[in-house]
Amino acid sequence: MATMVQAIRMALHVGESKLGVTDIFGEDVGPPLGGVFTATQGLETTWNTPLDERGIVGMAIGLALAGRKPVAEIQFCDYAFNTVDLLKIAGNTYWSSGGDWNVPLVMMTPVGAGIRGSIYHSHSFDAQATRIPGWKIVMPSNPRDAYGLLLSAIKDPNPVMFLKPKALLRAKGKPGEEIPGEPGDDKTLSKMIDAPLGDRTKWRPEWPKLEELYIPIGKARIARPGTQVTVLTYGRNVPMCVAAAEELAADNIDAEIVDLRSLHPYDWDAIKQSVMKTNRVLCVNEDTEITNFGEHLIRRIVEELFYELHAPPKLLAGAHLPGIGLADALEHASVPQKDGIKRAIAELAKHEP
């Protein structure tokens, strides 16, 4: 089974070989490194930029307007905050030009905690991203979704943010989540597409015969069906929420885990169907709790589904702190963890209407 970072790399290969991607670029994206997380190793259209996030986004906008198909990377989302005005331009160009111009680019950036990145490499960007109209925003929780969502992002005529949960980049898929065309043996895949250590000047990847897979942007999936509590989450928190729900099942608490996959547009029909079934809802994500994307979901749920609720909706999110601490205890205290998710689900399940 491929890891998420291998899935991203294979999707980019399909993008440049079949879907017209012309430029994949960013800091250390090209050879010899192939990305700080190796997501762009061995690709044909990669090139390195200066350490200039504003230049990266501006270049992507210009290339897209000129008819090319760029995939740009901000090496860590912590450094995307100084590009917000340019991201707004990319998002509003189609609207402000009355439909005459659009900016078909993909911006990738790793997000979230989980790798001991401390204050400068652990931020989340999902809440900020949803405040920039005109963008589609996706965040996968497994390799197959990463592959399918990235191909959909490349095909989409609008600007799309592909938020990569860095704590899951080395996580492997599960049976039934295969990428179409990947070899069944992990070592075989690694030998084919992972660059060796040391001198890579003569190395070339041997790409498997990959098939195209498109996961629709705006379509959630049920990561775990349940009947008592709906958990709305995405990215790194999906496997944690599923693990928490499986442990709670021993106490006869049955939680449904909804992996949103897309933050905009999001799958309101799936959310509504789940909440009407369970009558209780918990939103879980890593971004800071004040002006959090989960707060928007709760607001809409309360407005439209108030009389379906048997308990007040809850938000479990990152602490409102300037950054994430380096020490394990500080990082764990800053963003949701499995035990906290279990407690929040259990409290909702036991709440009497």
VOVEXLO-746196 format. One record per residue (C-alpha): z, x, y; residue in one letter. Coordinates in pm, whole numbers, always signed. Layout:
# VOVEXLO-746196
ATOM       pz       px       py   mitor
ATOM        Z        X        Y       A
...
***
This chain:
# VOVEXLO-746196
ATOM       pz       px       py   mitor
ATOM       +0       +0       +0       M
ATOM      -90     +125     +346       A
ATOM     +168     +188     +612       T
ATOM     +133      +14     +946       M
ATOM       +9     +328    +1117       V
ATOM     -254     +376     +845       Q
ATOM     -355      +12     +888       A
ATOM     -400      +63    +1262       I
ATOM     -608     +374    +1201       R
ATOM     -829     +192     +951       M
ATOM     -877      -99    +1190       A
ATOM     -984     +141    +1464       L
ATOM    -1231     +299    +1223       H
ATOM    -1379      -45    +1152       V
ATOM    -1381     -107    +1526       G
ATOM    -1584     +202    +1611       E
ATOM    -1814     +186    +1306       S
ATOM    -1887     -190    +1299       K
ATOM    -1755     -369    +1608       L
ATOM    -1888     -161    +1895       G
ATOM    -1575      +27    +2008       V
ATOM    -1704     +310    +2227       T
ATOM    -1390     +487    +2349       D
ATOM    -1041     +532    +2201       I
ATOM     -836     +737    +2442       F
ATOM     -495     +825    +2582       G
ATOM     -247    +1110    +2585       E
ATOM     -287    +1317    +2263       D
ATOM     -502    +1040    +2112       V
ATOM     -790    +1276    +2031       G
ATOM     -791    +1591    +1819       P
ATOM     -605    +1790    +1712       P
ATOM     -300    +1558    +1712       L
ATOM     -462    +1219    +1665       G
ATOM     -182    +1030    +1837       G
ATOM     +188    +1099    +1855       V
ATOM     +233     +864    +1556       F
ATOM     -102     +971    +1395       T
ATOM     -263     +631    +1456       A
ATOM     -593     +785    +1576       T
ATOM     -645    +1075    +1337       Q
ATOM     -999    +1134    +1218       G
ATOM    -1170     +878    +1442       L
ATOM    -1506     +956    +1599       E
ATOM    -1470     +814    +1951       T
ATOM    -1126     +950    +2046       T
ATOM    -1057    +1168    +2345       W
ATOM     -754    +1301    +2530       N
ATOM     -651    +1211    +2883       T
ATOM     -420    +1377    +3133       P
ATOM      -57    +1259    +3147       L
ATOM     -149     +973    +3378       D
ATOM      -85     +618    +3261       E
ATOM     -236     +465    +3574       R
ATOM     -546     +673    +3519       G
ATOM     -565     +552    +3157       I
ATOM     -548     +183    +3252       V
ATOM     -784     +229    +3547       G
ATOM    -1034     +412    +3326       M
ATOM    -1013     +136    +3064       A
ATOM    -1085     -130    +3327       I
ATOM    -1381      +66    +3460       G
ATOM    -1527     +126    +3114       L
ATOM    -1488     -241    +3021       A
ATOM    -1657     -356    +3343       L
ATOM    -1938     -109    +3276       A
ATOM    -2015     -270    +2941       G
ATOM    -1834      -35    +2707       R
ATOM    -1565     -138    +2457       K
ATOM    -1251      +72    +2513       P
ATOM     -922      +91    +2328       V
ATOM     -667     +265    +2549       A
ATOM     -321     +380    +2450       E
ATOM       -8     +423    +2659       I
ATOM     +182     +675    +2446       Q
ATOM     +513     +487    +2485       F
ATOM     +556     +152    +2657       C
ATOM     +834     +300    +2869       D
ATOM     +555     +453    +3077       Y
ATOM     +352     +133    +3111       A
ATOM     +583      -11    +3377       F
ATOM     +416     +196    +3649       N
ATOM      +80      +39    +3561       T
ATOM     +178     -326    +3610       V
ATOM      -37     -376    +3921       D
ATOM     -342     -249    +3732       L
ATOM     -259     -462    +3430       L
ATOM     -251     -761    +3667       K
ATOM     -601     -673    +3788       I
ATOM     -729     -653    +3431       A
ATOM     -571     -991    +3360       G
ATOM     -688    -1176    +3670       N
ATOM    -1046    -1046    +3701       T
ATOM    -1206    -1327    +3500       Y
ATOM    -1015    -1593    +3696       W
ATOM    -1066    -1437    +4037       S
ATOM    -1440    -1386    +3981       S
ATOM    -1492    -1746    +3874       G
ATOM    -1587    -1636    +3525       G
ATOM    -1853    -1387    +3633       D
ATOM    -1663    -1080    +3512       W
ATOM    -1417    -1012    +3234       N
ATOM    -1237     -701    +3112       V
ATOM    -1273     -678    +2732       P
ATOM    -1032     -397    +2657       L
ATOM     -747     -337    +2414       V
ATOM     -433     -164    +2533       M
ATOM     -212      -30    +2256       M
ATOM     +141      +90    +2311       T
ATOM     +442     +154    +2084       P
ATOM     +746      -58    +2170       V
ATOM    +1112      -96    +2087       G
ATOM    +1403      +99    +1950       A
ATOM    +1471     +223    +1599       G
ATOM    +1361     +588    +1607       I
ATOM    +1645     +735    +1816       R
ATOM    +1416     +761    +2116       G
ATOM    +1701     +724    +2365       S
ATOM    +1649     +617    +2725       I
ATOM    +1284     +719    +2777       Y
ATOM    +1126     +616    +2445       H
ATOM    +1302     +296    +2334       S
ATOM    +1213      +23    +2583       H
ATOM    +1054     -307    +2493       S
ATOM     +759     -446    +2687       F
ATOM     +714     -795    +2544       D
ATOM     +891     -987    +2822       A
ATOM     +706     -791    +3091       Q
ATOM     +376     -843    +2911       A
ATOM     +417    -1220    +2903       T
ATOM     +462    -1219    +3282       R
ATOM     +107    -1089    +3336       I
ATOM     -135    -1383    +3314       P
ATOM     -480    -1329    +3172       G
ATOM     -376    -1108    +2881       W
ATOM     -350    -1198    +2517       K
ATOM      -48    -1030    +2356       I
ATOM      +12     -957    +1988       V
ATOM     +281     -774    +1793       M
ATOM     +251     -733    +1414       P
ATOM     +538     -705    +1167       S
ATOM     +351     -566     +865       N
ATOM      +43     -351     +794       P
ATOM     -192     -637     +698       R
ATOM     -115     -825    +1018       D
ATOM     -157     -504    +1218       A
ATOM     -504     -457    +1069       Y
ATOM     -614     -818    +1116       G
ATOM     -468     -863    +1463       L
ATOM     -619     -538    +1589       L
ATOM     -965     -638    +1466       L
ATOM     -924     -975    +1639       S
ATOM     -814     -796    +1955       A
ATOM    -1123     -573    +1945       I
ATOM    -1355     -872    +1900       K
ATOM    -1190    -1077    +2174       D
ATOM    -1374    -1087    +2510       P
ATOM    -1043    -1085    +2701       N
ATOM     -796     -802    +2765       P
ATOM     -551     -782    +2475       V
ATOM     -221     -594    +2450       M
ATOM     -150     -467    +2101       F
ATOM     +224     -391    +2094       L
ATOM     +312     -159    +1805       K
ATOM     +675     -179    +1682       P
ATOM     +739     +189    +1643       K
ATOM    +1025     +143    +1394       A
ATOM     +778      -18    +1150       L
ATOM     +490     +226    +1183       L
ATOM     +588     +407     +859       R
ATOM     +674      +84     +675       A
ATOM     +452       -4     +380       K
ATOM     +309     -344     +303       G
ATOM     +431     -562      +19       K
ATOM     +234     -694     -279       P
ATOM       +4     -967     -156       G
ATOM      -29     -804     +185       E
ATOM     -306     -560      +94       E
ATOM     -572     -460     +343       I
ATOM     -911     -555     +200       P
ATOM    -1076     -241      +72       G
ATOM     -777       -9      +66       E
ATOM     -722     +184     -259       P
ATOM     -432      +62     -469       G
ATOM     -263     +401     -488       D
ATOM      -62     +527     -190       D
ATOM     -131     +894     -264       K
ATOM     -503     +832     -292       T
ATOM     -512     +662      +47       L
ATOM     -306     +939     +206       S
ATOM     -537    +1205      +66       K
ATOM     -835    +1016     +202       M
ATOM     -729     +944     +560       I
ATOM     -414    +1145     +648       D
ATOM     -484    +1479     +815       A
ATOM     -326    +1781     +646       P
ATOM      -63    +1995     +810       L
ATOM     -181    +2312     +976       G
ATOM     -544    +2381    +1066       D
ATOM     -742    +2057    +1088       R
ATOM    -1059    +2188    +1246       T
ATOM    -1270    +2134     +932       K
ATOM    -1091    +1824     +802       W
ATOM    -1274    +1494     +799       R
ATOM    -1136    +1164     +666       P
ATOM    -1290     +986     +369       E
ATOM    -1270     +624     +476       W
ATOM    -1240     +358     +206       P
ATOM    -1493      +76     +201       K
ATOM    -1295     -154     +424       L
ATOM    -1368     -521     +474       E
ATOM    -1322     -704     +802       E
ATOM    -1015     -926     +829       L
ATOM     -941    -1137    +1134       Y
ATOM     -598    -1286    +1189       I
ATOM     -638    -1542    +1468       P
ATOM     -459    -1459    +1790       I
ATOM     -216    -1741    +1864       G
ATOM     -139    -1827    +1501       K
ATOM     +214    -1776    +1366       A
ATOM     +310    -1738    +1001       R
ATOM     +613    -1850     +807       I
ATOM     +768    -1526     +685       A
ATOM    +1033    -1719     +493       R
ATOM    +1047    -2098     +451       P
ATOM    +1380    -2272     +508       G
ATOM    +1537    -2603     +598       T
ATOM    +1852    -2549     +808       Q
ATOM    +1779    -2306    +1094       V
ATOM    +1453    -2193    +1258       T
ATOM    +1443    -1827    +1361       V
ATOM    +1164    -1741    +1606       L
ATOM    +1093    -1369    +1608       T
ATOM     +824    -1101    +1592       Y
ATOM     +768     -730    +1535       G
ATOM    +1052     -513    +1408       R
ATOM    +1293     -804    +1389       N
ATOM    +1092    -1001    +1132       V
ATOM    +1195     -798     +824       P
ATOM    +1555     -784     +952       M
ATOM    +1563    -1162     +995       C
ATOM    +1412    -1216     +650       V
ATOM    +1671     -982     +495       A
ATOM    +1952    -1163     +678       A
ATOM    +1821    -1500     +559       A
ATOM    +1799    -1383     +199       E
ATOM    +2161    -1268     +208       E
ATOM    +2275    -1594     +366       L
ATOM    +2104    -1791      +90       A
ATOM    +2393    -1691     -137       A
ATOM    +2620    -1894      +95       D
ATOM    +2385    -2196      +80       N
ATOM    +2248    -2130     +429       I
ATOM    +1870    -2175     +432       D
ATOM    +1692    -2021     +731       A
ATOM    +1322    -2042     +811       E
ATOM    +1179    -1725     +966       I
ATOM     +878    -1782    +1191       V
ATOM     +683    -1465    +1269       D
ATOM     +510    -1552    +1595       L
ATOM     +268    -1256    +1574       R
ATOM     +122    -1364    +1912       S
ATOM     +330    -1390    +2227       L
ATOM      +42    -1529    +2428       H
ATOM     -102    -1760    +2336       P
ATOM     +183    -1854    +2105       Y
ATOM     +172    -2109    +1825       D
ATOM     +359    -2405    +1973       W
ATOM     +250    -2632    +1688       D
ATOM     +416    -2403    +1431       A
ATOM     +731    -2376    +1645       I
ATOM     +749    -2752    +1695       K
ATOM     +695    -2827    +1326       Q
ATOM     +968    -2586    +1219       S
ATOM    +1224    -2701    +1478       V
ATOM    +1166    -3066    +1391       M
ATOM    +1234    -2978    +1027       K
ATOM    +1550    -2768    +1076       T
ATOM    +1685    -2914    +1405       N
ATOM    +1837    -2576    +1495       R
ATOM    +1674    -2271    +1652       V
ATOM    +1753    -1905    +1711       L
ATOM    +1527    -1668    +1907       C
ATOM    +1555    -1299    +1813       V
ATOM    +1391    -1004    +1988       N
ATOM    +1474     -660    +2127       E
ATOM    +1392     -702    +2494       D
ATOM    +1679     -736    +2739       T
ATOM    +1845    -1076    +2736       E
ATOM    +1796    -1168    +3104       I
ATOM    +1451    -1322    +3176       T
ATOM    +1370    -1277    +2809       N
ATOM    +1063    -1428    +2641       F
ATOM    +1298    -1610    +2405       G
ATOM    +1447    -1787    +2707       E
ATOM    +1106    -1934    +2781       H
ATOM    +1076    -2061    +2424       L
ATOM    +1422    -2216    +2443       I
ATOM    +1341    -2381    +2775       R
ATOM    +1031    -2543    +2631       R
ATOM    +1211    -2646    +2312       I
ATOM    +1487    -2811    +2514       V
ATOM    +1237    -2989    +2742       E
ATOM    +1011    -3119    +2466       E
ATOM    +1233    -3138    +2157       L
ATOM    +1578    -3207    +2302       F
ATOM    +1647    -3513    +2088       Y
ATOM    +1549    -3325    +1772       E
ATOM    +1821    -3062    +1820       L
ATOM    +2149    -3076    +1630       H
ATOM    +2290    -2763    +1799       A
ATOM    +2235    -2575    +2125       P
ATOM    +1954    -2317    +2083       P
ATOM    +2066    -1955    +2074       K
ATOM    +1913    -1628    +2192       L
ATOM    +1994    -1296    +2026       L
ATOM    +1829    -1017    +2224       A
ATOM    +1882     -668    +2361       G
ATOM    +2174     -601    +2589       A
ATOM    +2096     -596    +2961       H
ATOM    +2121     -219    +2990       L
ATOM    +1910      +42    +3175       P
ATOM    +1820     +209    +2847       G
ATOM    +1905     +273    +2483       I
ATOM    +2162     +535    +2387       G
ATOM    +2072     +825    +2159       L
ATOM    +2374     +797    +1927       A
ATOM    +2341     +558    +1633       D
ATOM    +2634     +345    +1743       A
ATOM    +2495     +306    +2095       L
ATOM    +2144     +217    +1976       E
ATOM    +2278      -31    +1722       H
ATOM    +2492     -195    +1989       A
ATOM    +2197     -225    +2227       S
ATOM    +1951     -429    +2017       V
ATOM    +1988     -692    +1743       P
ATOM    +2091     -575    +1396       Q
ATOM    +2095     -756    +1063       K
ATOM    +2468     -836    +1065       D
ATOM    +2447     -991    +1411       G
ATOM    +2146    -1195    +1304       I
ATOM    +2339    -1322    +1002       K
ATOM    +2631    -1429    +1220       R
ATOM    +2408    -1611    +1466       A
ATOM    +2223    -1799    +1190       I
ATOM    +2548    -1891    +1017       A
ATOM    +2703    -2022    +1339       E
ATOM    +2402    -2244    +1403       L
ATOM    +2391    -2370    +1045       A
ATOM    +2758    -2473    +1056       K
ATOM    +2735    -2644    +1396       H
ATOM    +2790    -3017    +1355       E
ATOM    +2561    -3247    +1559       P
***
